[in-house]
Amino acid sequence: MSATANIYAALSDEGIMELCPTPRIAPPPWIEMPVGGEPFDRRASIATPAIAPNVFVTVLSFRVPTGMDGVILGYANLIQGGIFNSGDDSISWAIRVDGRFLRTFGNITHTSGDTQNNRSIHGGIIVKSNSLLEMVIENITFAVGGTRTTCGLNGYYWPIEYLG
């Protein structure tokens, strides 16, 4: 091989990697599920509660496993049966973590997702070990008439040790 060919080989992508190997840096666990991560997809359904403004009824509730942190990547909330006009402010859903309403997810008045698929949360919501995750509903003026509300959350957990 000529001297010029050796230079071109050394400067190619493979040659540079061979001369100056760079370890792959794993993305943060809330961006990509790491090895040892565990996905979750929880759903629950209850009879739609009677009209009671300022009363929040829990539809879905679970804890992040001890020793794991996680990220919520999607949610669903809907009414099944009856006639519900999404966005009419007669019903409000919310996502709570440890009893606190999440900013931008504390007054959801439109149905989102369905019984099989959740609406994506851009960037996700990071949750800590042993946090209580809830989806709640407030019936402000909706005549329930045999309807049900279904809620869901999905995402994944990773071992706390991942971040050291």
Buried (B, 14 or more C-beta within 10 A) or exposed (E): EEEEEEEEEEEEEEBEEEEEEEEEEEEEBBEEBBEEBEEBEBBBBBEBBEBEEEEBBBBBBEEBBEEBBBBBBBBBBBBBEEEBEEEEEBBBBBBBBEEEBBEEBBEBBEBBBEEEEBBEBEEBBBBEBEBBBBBBBBBBEBEBEEBBBBBBBBBBBBBBEBEE
